[in-house]
Structure formats: structure tokens, C-alpha cells
Amino acid sequence: MIEISREVQEAIRGRKPVVALETTLVAHGFPAGEGVAVGIESAQRVRDAGAVPATVGILDGALRIGLSDADLERFTAEARKVGPRDLAAAIVQRAVGATTVGGTLAACRAAGIGFMGTGGIGGVHRGDRTDVSADLHELAQTEALVVSSGIKSLLDVPATMELLETLGVPVLGFRTDELPLFYTAGGGPPVPARVESAEEAASVAQMHWQLKRRSGLLLAQAPPTSLDDVEPQIEQALAAAEEQGVSGPAVTPFVLSYLHEHSGGRTREVNRELVLANAQLAAEVAVAYSAS
């Protein structure tokens, strides 16, 4: 039930750098049509940096690792959002399944892929600390370094950082002492450690796993453009979601869509920029790790 493209298989066997990419942002992170373009460009950024992209999703009754550009066209807004718990049902029911960070990390563990690029990871939800993204559990048990622009800012970021510490997941700031807040370069909690280069991040990951630590690592990179006035709009979006009865996995797509509309498209462009930048950095770290 797992189909790995020939290119990705050969790269894994040859110990070449491979970077996993999710498909939830393709299907649900951008307006119709834009997500596919971002997914294709993310894969190209990985290639340009010297690594092999392994975009993950569920198609035709299989967990596919290494999707083609044509495959991505099938990940529309109607695609099912698939976390780790949903993989089996989506495969059996032959759904078009867009994998989250957690779902993609589960695929990484199955295939032996050690690097991933994404936008932001999930975490503890504001106001309800029992509502915790499965991303964190998967990160705690998958030997993969994930590059993101921190934790999704619609969440309880300090509580998520505390939980990452409890789970033993290292958080590294890439040329920053503060955790980026997705759309905003700074303002988050202090990061436990800062690295200055892809090579240094690769060395930390290598040492972490040599010490028999079986968790992943989070490498947080600030977005190329910082929106320092977006927090009030996030609060408005969350209030609108509650008023309309939006809950669970539907909250993030709702908030993203709300922000894209009410920011005049500024959040959409920043989201695109950071996704591409994170894919590139993930590839750079993977290349450095492969060369070490």
C-alpha cells in the first residue's frame, strides 16, 4: 500500500538527500489552483538545492511518496485532509488524501526519509489545551528534521513549545533567537538553540541521532517577509470560526482563507514565500547531512 517513485527509491538506496513535502498545503493552504503551483515550485526549489523532492499524498488506494506535477493537479479543495490516524481509511476508501505534517512524517518513517519542508507545524490550540495536533506526536517519534516558520500562529505557541520540550523534540532557530510566528519573523518564545548554517543544523541532527534520540527536530526559519500587524486579524478569524461552528481539522483552512481575504492577499503571498524558503532550506540541510 506504499508506492515510492523510482527516483525517490534510488535516492534512498544511494543515500542521497531526499526531502519530503506535504500535500495539505497544496489542497487547503491556498486558493484554488495556487496550491498546485506552490507544490510544483517547492519541489523545484528542492531540486535546485541538490536534493530529491518526495511529495506525499494518497491516490488510487496507495500512500504515494514522490508525486509528479500531474499528480498534484488532483489535490483540489475536495481532497480529504489526512493525518496519521486517517491513512488506513483513506487508502482503503481510495480517497484523494492530502497529508498533513503528521501524515507526511508517518510516510517519512515508513520510507526512511530524514528531512521535510513545510509552512508551519500544528500544536496546542488556543483555549483548549486538550486539542493537540497529531503533528507533535509524529515529530516525537520520527527521525526527521522538519523546517518550518515555527508553529502556526493561530495556535497557543508557548504551550506548544512546552509540549515539544516534554516530548524531547529539539527546536533550533535558524539565524534567530526567537521562534518565528509563521507570518511574523519574531515575537515567539526564545529558542533553546540557534544555528547559523545548514551545515550546523545537519551536524546537530546527526549528533542527536547518534545519541540514540529517536525523535525529530524542528528547525525554525523566519518568513522572508514579516507581517507584524497580523495578530488582530488572526483573533478575528478564530472568533469567526467559533461563531460559524468551524472546529477540528477545518479550523486551519478556514483561518487561512479568512486571512487571505481580509489582508488583501498579503498573508497568501507571505505563506507562499515561506513555504518555498523552507523547502529550499530543508534541501540544503539534507545535502549537508548527506555530505557529512
C-alpha positions in Angstrom: 0.0 0.0 0.0 3.1 2.3 -0.1 4.3 3.3 -3.6 7.6 5.1 -3.8 8.6 6.6 -7.1 11.6 5.2 -8.8 13.6 8.4 -8.4 13.0 8.6 -4.6 13.7 4.8 -4.2 17.0 5.2 -6.0 17.9 8.2 -3.9 17.1 6.5 -0.6 19.1 3.4 -1.7 22.0 5.5 -2.7 21.9 7.6 0.5 21.3 10.7 -1.5 19.5 13.7 0.1 15.7 13.4 0.0 13.2 16.0 1.2 9.5 15.2 1.9 6.8 17.7 1.1 3.2 17.6 2.3 0.0 18.0 0.2 -2.4 19.6 2.7 -0.9 23.0 1.8 -1.5 22.2 -1.9 -5.1 21.3 -1.4 -6.1 23.6 1.5 -3.4 26.2 2.1 -4.1 28.4 -0.9 -6.9 29.5 -3.1 -7.9 27.1 -5.9 -5.1 26.5 -8.4 -2.4 28.3 -6.4 -1.6 25.4 -4.1 -0.6 23.2 -7.1 1.8 25.9 -8.4 3.3 26.3 -4.9 3.7 22.5 -4.6 5.4 22.3 -8.0 7.7 25.2 -7.2 8.6 23.8 -3.8 9.7 20.6 -5.4 11.8 22.6 -7.9 13.4 24.5 -5.0 14.4 21.2 -3.5 15.9 20.1 -6.8 17.8 23.3 -7.3 19.4 22.9 -3.9 20.7 19.4 -4.9 18.2 17.1 -3.2 15.3 14.9 -4.5 11.7 16.0 -3.6 9.4 13.4 -2.3 5.9 14.9 -2.2 3.5 12.7 -0.3 -0.2 12.0 -0.7 -2.8 9.3 -1.1 -4.0 8.4 -4.6 -5.7 5.4 -6.1 -5.6 3.3 -2.9 -2.0 3.8 -2.0 0.3 6.1 0.0 2.3 7.7 -2.7 5.8 9.1 -2.0 7.2 11.0 -4.9 4.2 12.6 -6.6 4.6 14.1 -10.1 3.4 17.5 -11.2 0.4 15.9 -12.9 -0.4 14.0 -9.7 -0.6 17.3 -7.8 -3.4 18.6 -10.1 -5.7 16.1 -8.4 -5.2 17.7 -5.0 -8.1 20.1 -5.1 -10.1 21.6 -2.2 -12.2 18.5 -2.2 -9.2 16.3 -1.2 -9.5 14.7 2.2 -7.2 16.1 4.9 -5.2 13.1 6.1 -3.3 12.9 9.4 -1.6 9.8 10.8 -4.9 8.3 12.1 -6.6 8.7 8.7 -4.0 7.0 6.5 -5.5 3.5 6.5 -9.1 4.6 5.9 -8.1 7.0 3.1 -6.1 4.2 1.4 -8.9 1.6 1.7 -11.6 4.0 0.6 -9.4 5.2 -2.3 -9.7 8.8 -1.3 -7.6 11.6 -2.7 -5.8 12.2 0.6 -3.8 15.4 1.3 -1.3 14.6 4.0 -0.7 16.9 6.9 2.7 17.4 8.5 1.9 14.4 10.8 0.7 12.3 8.0 3.7 13.1 5.9 6.1 12.3 8.8 4.4 8.9 9.1 5.3 8.3 5.5 8.9 9.5 6.2 9.2 6.9 8.9 7.9 4.2 6.7 10.2 5.1 3.8 13.3 6.2 5.7 13.3 9.9 4.7 15.0 12.2 7.2 14.1 15.7 6.1 10.9 17.7 5.4 10.0 21.2 4.5 6.6 22.8 5.3 4.9 26.1 6.3 4.2 25.7 10.0 3.6 22.8 12.3 0.4 22.2 14.3 0.3 22.2 18.1 -1.8 23.1 21.1 -5.0 25.0 20.2 -5.8 28.3 21.9 -8.3 28.0 24.7 -8.4 24.2 24.7 -5.2 22.5 25.7 -6.7 19.1 25.2 -6.9 19.8 21.4 -3.4 19.0 20.3 -2.3 18.4 16.7 -1.0 14.9 15.8 2.0 16.7 14.2 3.7 16.8 17.6 3.3 13.1 18.3 4.6 12.1 14.9 7.6 14.5 15.3 8.4 13.0 18.7 8.7 9.5 17.2 10.1 10.1 13.7 13.8 10.6 13.0 13.4 13.6 10.7 14.3 17.2 10.7 11.4 19.5 9.8 12.0 23.0 8.5 9.1 25.4 9.2 8.4 29.0 10.0 7.7 28.0 13.6 4.3 26.9 14.9 1.1 28.0 13.2 0.4 31.4 14.8 -3.3 30.6 15.2 -2.3 28.2 18.0 -1.1 28.5 21.6 2.5 28.9 20.7 4.0 29.0 24.2 2.0 25.9 25.2 3.2 24.1 22.1 6.8 24.9 22.9 6.4 23.5 26.4 4.9 20.3 24.9 7.8 20.0 22.5 10.2 20.2 25.4 8.2 17.5 27.2 8.4 15.3 24.2 12.1 15.8 23.9 12.0 17.4 20.4 14.9 19.9 19.8 13.9 23.3 18.5 16.6 25.1 16.6 16.3 28.7 15.4 17.9 29.3 12.0 19.8 32.6 12.5 17.2 33.7 15.1 17.0 33.6 18.9 13.2 33.8 18.9 10.7 31.4 17.5 9.1 32.8 14.3 5.3 33.2 14.5 4.6 31.9 10.9 3.7 35.2 9.3 5.9 37.2 11.7 9.7 36.9 12.0 9.9 37.3 15.7 7.9 37.6 18.9 7.7 34.0 19.8 9.4 32.3 22.8 13.2 32.0 22.9 14.5 29.0 21.0 16.7 26.6 23.1 19.5 26.7 20.5 20.4 28.8 17.4 22.3 27.6 14.3 23.9 29.8 11.7 24.1 27.5 8.7 22.6 24.4 7.0 25.8 22.6 7.9 25.5 23.4 11.6 21.8 22.2 11.6 22.8 19.0 9.9 25.6 18.4 12.5 23.1 18.9 15.3 20.7 16.4 13.7 23.5 13.9 13.2 24.6 14.2 16.8 21.0 14.0 18.1 20.5 10.7 16.3 24.0 9.4 17.2 23.0 9.8 20.8 20.2 7.4 20.1 17.5 10.0 20.4 14.7 8.8 18.2 12.7 12.0 17.8 12.7 14.5 15.1 14.0 18.1 15.2 12.3 21.3 14.4 14.3 23.9 12.5 12.5 27.2 12.6 13.2 29.8 9.9 11.7 33.3 9.9 9.5 34.1 6.8 11.3 36.1 4.2 8.7 38.9 4.7 7.4 39.7 8.2 3.8 40.8 8.8 3.9 42.4 12.2 0.3 43.5 12.3 -1.5 40.2 11.6 -2.3 39.1 15.2 -5.6 41.1 15.4 -6.8 39.5 12.2 -5.9 36.0 13.5 -8.1 36.7 16.6 -10.9 37.9 14.3 -10.6 34.8 12.2 -10.7 32.5 15.2 -13.7 34.3 16.5 -15.4 33.9 13.1 -14.6 30.2 13.1 -16.2 29.7 16.5 -19.2 31.8 15.6 -19.7 29.6 12.4 -19.2 26.3 14.3 -15.9 25.5 12.5 -13.9 23.1 14.5 -11.2 20.4 14.4 -9.2 19.9 11.2 -11.4 22.5 9.4 -10.1 25.4 11.5 -6.7 25.9 9.8 -8.1 26.1 6.3 -10.9 28.4 7.4 -8.5 30.8 9.2 -6.0 30.8 6.3 -8.8 31.6 3.9 -10.1 34.4 6.2 -6.7 35.9 6.5 -6.0 35.8 2.8 -9.3 37.6 2.1 -9.1 40.2 4.9 -5.4 41.0 4.4 -5.8 41.9 0.8 -3.7 38.9 -0.2 -0.7 39.8 1.9 -0.9 36.6 4.1 -1.2 34.5 1.0 2.0 35.9 -0.5 3.9 35.5 2.7 2.6 32.0 3.1 3.9 31.2 -0.4 7.3 32.8 0.2 7.9 30.9 3.5 6.8 27.5 2.1 9.3 27.9 -0.7 12.1 29.1 1.5 11.5 26.3 3.9 11.6 23.7 1.2 14.9 25.1 0.0 16.5 25.2 3.5 15.3 21.6 4.1 17.1 20.6 1.0 20.3 22.5 1.9 20.3 20.7 5.3 19.7 17.3 3.7 22.6 17.9 1.3 24.9 19.0 4.1 23.9 15.9 6.1 24.5 13.6 3.1 28.0 15.0 2.7 29.0 14.7 6.3 
